[in-house]
């Protein structure tokens, strides 16, 4: 298949492209960077473009068999009003422009990123894909994001949503930011530590995306998270054990709210996510438990 990837120069996209090429697919990546480190790879084409704006890049969409929509600004910075608008627009406008660029009747698959933020803060509730959306800024983004992607069905596209949990990798995402305090013996859970913390190993995320791409009968939402979600205190304890460091110091709730403002709500919320539909479809996780995932990444 020929696959168009928005956010192709980002953290997930730059890892996913080599996997797709190794499976015999062609890849066209778009991103805001002027160049891509993989440009010399056979079967890969890079387009530098601002996908929140209509442009010539949309013409390429008419030639592809599938689109993987990964574009979106980093959320892990204090949420000023300007930052929130950038986070929102980078996702909603890109997805809207993607759908507009498809031809009516085009036989194409659209795999569009969403996030487990869709569910909001839900305490102890087990959250499978059929649960309704929650409240808050991230829930609103995810709801609107999926609504824009769903419109591709009107053009004949197959649409699936990838609701990402926290992606664990040694090369990007949240994990490298956590390592410094733990290595200094200053690590520990956020807030009470009782909130559920959904996560997924980067390798499982990429294989799950490939799985959805290559199984043409799969549509709708899929939770991209490991089957063994843990509480935050267990995540901190396991990370400390793998690093051989203590994990006793909590980051107090009031301090997080003071330092991060509205972003702290996303970090302190509880989401007990289960990847029900991926498992029912026959996907097997290579790293279903946290200890094996962190040991693989850090040792």
N, C-alpha and C positions, 0 to 999 in steps of 0.2 A: 504494500500500500504506500501511497504518497501521503505523508502526514504533515500538516501545518501546525507549528507549536508557537503560541504566543508566550511571552516570557521565556523565550528560548535561551537567553543569556543569563537567566537567573539561577538561583541555587538548585532547584529541582530540575529545571529544563536542561541545564548544562550536563547533568548526570543522565537524564532520560534519553537524550539524543544518541549517545553511543550505544545504549541498550537497543534502541529501535533499529539502528544501522546494523547491529550484530544479528538481528532477526531477519535481515533482508529487506527492511522497509527503506524508503527514501524519506528524508526529513527536510522540511523548510522551516527554519527558525526565525522568529522576529523578536526584536528587543530594542531598547533605546541606546545601547552601547554602539559606537561606530563600527566595531569589529567584533568577531567571535573567535575564541581560541581554537575552535574545531573547524574553521572554515576550509582547511586543507583536506578534511576527511572526504573520501569518495562517497557520493550519495547525499551529501549535505549542502544546502544552500542557505545563506544568511541574508536577511533583509533588515536593515536598520530603519526603524520607523516608530513613531509615536502612535500606538494603536488606539489611544483615546480620541484620535482625530481620524476622520475618513481620509483615504489617500490611495495612491497607486498600489499599496500593499494588498488591498482588498481584491485586486484582480487575480492574485495568485490563489485565492480561496476557491475560485471557480474551477481549478485544475486538480484539486486534491480529493482523496478518498476519505480523509478523516482530519479532524481538528482537535488538538489537545490545548485547552485554554488555561494557561498557568499565570497570566499576567496579573499583577497586583502589587502595590506599594507595601513595604515592610510595616507591620503594625506595632512592632516593639520599640516604640518611641512615645514620649508623652503626647497625649491626644489633645493638641491645641485644635481650635476650630479649623484652621488652615490645614493641619495634618489630617483631620478627619475627612475633610472634603477631598483631599488627595487620595486617601485610602479608598473612599467610596467611588470616586470617579474613575480611578485606575481599573477597577473591577467592572463597574456597571457600564461605562461608556465603551470599553474594549469589547465586552460581550455583545453589546448592542451593535457595534460596528461589524463584528464577526458575522452575526446573523444577517445583517443587511448585505454583506458581501457574498453570501451564498446564492446560487441560482435556484429559482423555483424548480422543484422536481429533481434536484441534485441528490444522487444517492451518496450520502456522506454521513459519517458518524461524528457527533460533537460530544467530546468528553470535557466537561466544564468543571473547573475547580470550584468548590465551596469549602466550608469548614464546619467543624463540630460546634463552632460558635453559633450555628443555626439554632441549637437547642437552648441557649442561654444557661443560666445557673439553675440546676434542677435538683440539687441535694442528692438524696439517695435513690432517686428514680432510675431504673434501667432504661436506657435510651437506644432503641432500635430505629430503623429508618422510617417506620410508620408514625413515629411520635410527631406532634405538632411543633411548630417553631416556638422559641421562647421570647424573652424580652431583652432589650438593650441594644446598643449600637451595633455590635457584631451580628446579633440575630437579625436585625433589620438589613444589614448589608447582605448577609447570606440569602435571606428571603428574596430580596430584589435581584440579586445575582442570578439565582436559579430561575426566577421569573423571566429574565431577559433571555437566558439560554433556552428555556422551554419553547420560546417563540420559533426556534429553528424547526420544530416539528411541523409548523405550518408550511414549510418549504420542502417537507418530505424527509428531513434528517432524523436519524436515530440519536436520541439525547440521553446521556447519563451524567449524573452529578457525583463528583468525588469529594466527599466531605472530610477534609484532612484533619487529623489530630496533630499534636505537636510532633514534628518530624525530627528524629534523632539521627545525627551524623557527626562525625568528627570534623567535617570540613565546612559546616555552615549550620544555620538554624539556631535553635536555643541552646543546645548542649555546650558548645565552646564557651558561651557566656557564663555558664554555670561552673565551669571547671576551676577557674582561678580561686574563688573563695573556698571551694572544697579542698584544693591542693594546699591552701594555707591553713587548713583546719578550721575555717570559719563557715563551713557549709551547714545547711539545715533546711527544713521545710518552710514554705511561705504561709503566713498566717497561722491558723490552728493546726494545719497539716492534715486535717480530716477530710478535706475536699478531694474528690476523685480527679485523677490526672490522666487523661487519655493521651496515648503516645503511639508512634509507629516508627520502626526502623526504616531508614531511607531505602534500603534494598527491597523491603517488602512493599513499600509504597510504589516504587517503580515497577515491580513485577505485577502489582495489582492494576496499575494503569495499563500495562501491556495486556493483561488478562481481559480487561474490559474492551480494549481496542480490538482484540482478536476474536472475541466471542460476540458475534453480531446480534444475538438475541437478547442481550442484557441492556435494560433501559432503567431510567429513574435514579433515585438516590442510593448511594453506597457509602457506608461509614468506613473510611480509611483509617483504621486504628487497630492496634494489636488486640487479640481476644482477651488478654489478661490485663485489664485496666487496674491501676493501683491507686491507693490514696497518696497524697503528696508526701506524707511523712515516710511511707514505704519507699517511694521513689528516692527521697533524700538518703534514707538508710542504705538502700541498695547501691546508689552511686558512691557513697562514702566507703562501703565495703569493697567495691571493685577497685577503688582508688587507694584503699588502705588508709583512709583518713576518717576522723570522726565527723558526725553529721548531727550535731546536738543544738546548734544555735538557730533559733527560729527568727525569721524576719517578721517583726510585729505588724499586725494588720494596720495600725494607725500610721506607722512609718511608711508602709507601702502606699497608702492612700495619700499621704503628704507628699511623697516623692513623685508618684506617678499619676495622681489624679484619677480620671475616669478609666485609664488603662488598668489600674489595679483591680477593677471589677472583673475584667477578663481573666486575670491571673489568680484571683482568689475564688472564682466560681467553681462549682462542683459539677462534673459531667461524667456520669457512669455510662460510657458509650460501649456498645457491643457491635461487632461487624457482622451482623446476622446475615445480610443478603450476600456478601462476599462468600461466606462459608457455605451457605446453602447452594451457591452456584458452583462450588467445588474448588474454590481457591484455598491453597495451603500456605500458611505463614511459615517462613523459615525461622523467624524470631518471635514466637508467640508469647514468651515471658521476658520480663525486664532484665533479669540477671544475664541471660544468654545474649541479649541485645547489647547491653553495656559492656560485657566482657569482649564481644566481637569488636566493638568500636574503640575500646580504650586499651585493650591488651593485644 
